[in-house]
Every structure is written in C-alpha cells, then in structure tokens.
Amino acid sequence: MDLQQLRYFVTVAEVENITLAAHTLRVAQSAVSRQIRLLEEELGAVLLQRAGRGVKLTETGERLRHRASDLIRQADDIRADIRNRGSAPSGILRIGANPSLGDLVFPPLAKSYTAAYPKVRLHLVTDMTMHIQEALRKGSLDCAVVAFPDRDPSMTVQRVAGERIQLISHRTHDLGWGPVCTVKQLASVPLLLPGLPHRERLGYERLAAAKGHTLQCRMEADSLSVLRDLAQMGLGHLLLPSTAAVKLTEEGDWTSRVVKGFQLERYLVWHAERPITDAMNGFMKILTAEVALLIKRRILQ
C-alpha cells in the first residue's frame, strides 16, 4: 500500500466513477483500475461495488476512505511545509463559511489574500455549519468561520466577532415598527426560516426559548433566494444575521429592525491535530482585517 494507491482510491470514492477519477488524476483509466485492484488484493477486502454507470463504496471502503483522506492530507501538509520553508506559501487553501457570512466576506477577502499570497489557490465553500464541520473532520477543509459550532474536542475554536440578528420585511408588507423590536414582538409574527437541523435556525429557537418565547415558523426553505421570494409575496418575514441583512436592505425594497437581545457569535474553527500552515496564518491575519472593517461599518460587533 502506498500514497499513490490511496490517492487514486480516495479520488474514485469522491466522484463515484473510475473514468471521471482517471480524468481528474490525469492518468489512464486502466491505471486507476489496476491500483484499486491491487489495493483490494493487499487488504483482502472489496472496497468498491458497481452501481449503474458508477461505483459505490462498501462499508470497508467507507472506513478506508476516512483513514486514507487523513493520511493524504497529512502527507500534503508535510510536503507543503517543507517546500515553503523560507519561501512564499503555495498550494491550495480550503476555507468554509456559512452563506450569510461567506457571501459578504469571501469576495473582498479573496482579493486581499490573492494580492498578498499569489501562489496560493483558494477554494471557498459556503454551507451549513454541520456540513462545514464534517468537512473539517474529514480534512477536505482547512479552516472555516461558522456560527453555533459543535462542541467537538477535535476542533480548535476561536471567537471572531458577534453579530446582531434582524427581522427583515418587504416594504410592501412592513410591520410599521421602529428600528428595534423585542423578542415578544418577534414571536408574534409569521417567520420564514431555514429548515432544521440548520444551526442558525436552532440557535434562533434557543435564543427565543431562553427568553420564554416560541418562534412562529410559517414556512421553511434552505435557500435564501427562495425565502426572499416568499417574503416578497407577503407570506412571512425573514430572520437574518446582519451580514445577510445588509446585502438585502441595500436594495431599498426591504426594511430591517434589530431584535433586542438576539445575537450570534462567529467562530474560526480548524482541526486541532492538523498544523497551522503559513497559508492559514495569512488567511487568519487578513480575516482579522476584514472583520475590523465590518465592525467599523457596524455589521459585526
């Protein structure tokens, strides 16, 4: 068993197709098939089974994929660390964030980061916290900025900033309240919220419960654009963190009001057992600068 075999296997596992894996790896399909066969013979186990035009992992294959992904990431980290000693960071840096923050922060952050570290290629991912943290555990992300992270001893968590939560209404269906509302008022209106187990949704429910109230969820959707369309039709109101609210209210068709006592915290998260590379250190510095600008604009706290 060697790293090349494991890399071939993990690529096949990710795309679930040997032909596509060969194209991704830029090798012949026969070479990939041969290495997978040799790996199965050495381990004495079937790792893949055919499924239509592709392949699926067996239970043993799934177990190997997790272990192999960690080994490949460690090997890549060692290679990058040694090569980058005394030189500019290079390679790929994979960063995750919740969509509400990532949509606002990633573009200016990427511009600043690329100017400072031109040899590093960024891979930016926006997703729910539970999926982001799973990607961190698997090693497919290097670090992420999320709200309401899991309590996981394998993760290092560092607070980045606080963020107010706002009640958003379309101007044609505005509630006529002032710039601030109470949790009691919030609990009296129909809300359009992401579906459970979305971490921000869970966080909102817990914040309301802590103040003795229950939110009225009228409809659920995991897409902000869908939620926005529903609100525009007058089917309910949106509950969004400031980073998401600011882009919406800038359009002029929406009104916002801060929910008193409602705030979430953003955290920088990375795997505790993986080294912080120079590329990650650079990202953390630039993230700090971008957060400072958002605090100055009173979007973050």
N, C-alpha and C positions, 0 to 999 in steps of 0.2 A: 504494500500500500504506500502510495506517495501523494504529495500535494497535487500533482497534475491530475491523477485519477480522481481525487476528491473534488477538485475544481470542476472537472468535467461532470461528475455526478451531481454536484450542487446546481450547476447551470441547467442540467436536464430537469432536475427537481423543480426549479423555479419556473421554467417555461412549459414544462409538461409535454415536451416534444423533442425528439432526438435531432430531427432535421433542423429545427429552429435553434437548438442549442449549438449544433455544429456551426451554423451561420454566425451566431453570436461569438463563438470562440475562434472563428476563422480557421477551422480545420475541417478535414473530410468527415462526412457522417460515419464512415466505416471506422475511423479512428476513435470516435466517441463511443460507438457501439462496442468496439473491442475493449476499451478501457473499462467500461461498465461491466462487461462480461468477466474480465479478469478480476475486478473488484468483488463481484459476486462469488466467483470461484474461491478467492482467498478467504472471504468471510464465511463461506458456506451458507449463504442465505440469499433469497430472492429479494432484490431491492426495488424493482420496478415491475409493473404489470401493465399490459396493453389496455387502453381504454379508448375505443373508437379509433381516431387517427393519431392519438397521442399516447401518453403513458401516465400512470398514477403511481404514487409511492405506496409500497406496502407498509405495514406497521413498523417493520425493521428498517425500511428505507427512511421513514419519517424520523426515527430515532437517530439514524446516521446523519441525516441532513442537519439536524440541530448541532451535533458534535462537530461535524465537518465544517459547517459555517463558522463556528468559533475558531477552529484551527486555522482556516484560511485567513480570517480577519487578523488573527494574531501574527501570522506569517507576513501579511501585507503591512501591518503596523511596524514590525521589526525592520522590514526592508526599507520602508519609507523613513523610519527614524535614523537608520544608519546612513542612508543616502543623503538625507537632508542635513546631517551634521555640518555646521559651518556654511550652509548654503540656504537659498530661499526655499521655503516649503513648496512641495509639489504633490501631485496625486489628486485624489477625489475626496472631498469633504461632504458628507451626507448630513443634512440638517432637517429636522422636523419642527412643525409648529401647528397649533390649532388654526383653522382657516381664518377665524376672526382676527388673529394677530398676524399670521403669515401673509395674508393678502395686503396688509398695510405696511408691514416692516420689511418683507423679503426684497421688494424691488430696490429701495434705497440702500439696504444693507448689502445686497449683491453688487451694486455699483461701487460702493466704498471698498468692499472686500476685494473685488477683482482688480481695482486700481492698486491696492496695497500688496496683493498676493496673486500676480498674474499667472503663475504656474499651477495654481490650484483650481481644479474644476469643481464647481458647486453642484450638488444635487439637492434641490429643495423640495420638500414634501409637506403638504398640508393634509391633516386627517384628525380624527377624534383622538383624544388622549389615550384611550385604551389601545388603539391600534399603533399609535406612536410609541408607547412604552413597550409593546410587544416587539416592535421593530428594533428598539434599543436592546432588548434582551437577546434577540437573535443576532445582533451585530450588523443589521442592514442599515442602521442609522448610527452616526457618531455621537450626536447630541441633539437636544430638542428644547423648545420653550413651550410649556403647556400650563394649563390651569387644572386644579384639582387632581394632581398626580397620585398614583397608587402609593401606599406605604410599602415599599419594597426595599429590603436591606441590600439588595444587589445594585441599587441605584444611588448615585450621589445627587442630592437636590440642593439647589442654591436659589434663594429668592431673587427675582429680577425687579419686580415692581408690583404695585397694586393697581387695580382698575375698577372704576365705578361701573355699575350696571344701570342701563337706561331703558325706560319704557318708550317705545317708538310707535307713532301713529301716522297714518297717511293724513295729509292736511284736509282731505275731504271727509275724514271720519275722526277728526281730532276730538279729544275729550274735554277741551276747554279748561284744563287745569293749568297751574303755574309751572315754573321750571323745575320744581321739586315735588315729588309725591311720596306718600307714606306706603309702607308695606300693606297696611289695611286697605288703602285705595287700590293698590296693585292687585290685591286678592279679589277685588270686586269686578274686574273686567275680564272678558274672554281673551285668552292668550293663544298665540301660535308659536309652538315650541318644537325644538328637535326631539326626536323620539328617544325613549330610554333604550339602552343604558348610556346615552350621551352624558359625559361627565359634567359639562356646563349645565345641562338640564338637571342632573342630580344635585349639583351644587345650589342651583336656584331653589329647588324644592326644600333642601335642608335649611337654607338661609331663611326661607319663609316660615318653615316649621319651628325654627328656633325662636321666632317672634310670635308664635301662636296662630299662624295663618296657613291656609292651604291655597295654592295657586289653582286657578281655573283654566285648565288646558282644553281649548276647544278643538284644535286640530294639531297634528304632528307632521313634520316633514324634516328630513335631514339635509335639505338643500336650502341655503339662504335665499337663492333666487326664487324658489317656489314659495317660501314663507313670505317673501316680499310681495309676490303677486297676490297671495291670499289676503294680505293686509290691505293692499291697494283696492281689493274688491269689497272691503269692509267686513271681512269675516272674522277679524280679531286684531290684536295688537302684538307687536314684537317686543321681546325682552332680549336686549343685546349688550355685550360689553362695549365700552367706549370706542375701542379700536374698530369694531364693526359699525357702530352707530355713526361715527364721524364721516365715513365714506357715503353713507346713505343720506344723512342730513345735508351734506354739501350740495346735493342735487336740488334742494329747495322745495321738494314736494312732500317732505316729511318733517314732523315735529318730534322733539325729544324732551324728556324730563328725567332727571336723576332720581333714582329710587333711594330714599334716605335709609342708610344703614345696610345697603346692599353693595358688597364689594367682593371681587375675586382677586386672587393672588396669582401672578405668573412666576413660574419657576424654570430655571435652567436645569436640565436633567441629563446625566450621562451614566454609562455603566461604570461602577466603582472599580471593577477589576481590569478595565482597559486603560492604557496610558493616555494622558492628555498630550496630544501631538502639538507641534508648533503651529500647524494649520488651525487646530482647535483653539489654541491660545489666542491666535489672531482674531478668530471669529468672536471670542468672548470679549475682547477689547473693543471691537467695532460694534458689537451688540450693546455694550455699555454706553457707547457714544450715541447710538441711535435711540436708546431708551431715554437718555438725558434730554434729547431733543423733544421726544414725546411728552416727557414730564414738563418741559418748558411750555409746550402747547396745551398743557393740562388735559391731555388724553390719558396719560398714565400718572400714577402718584408714587 
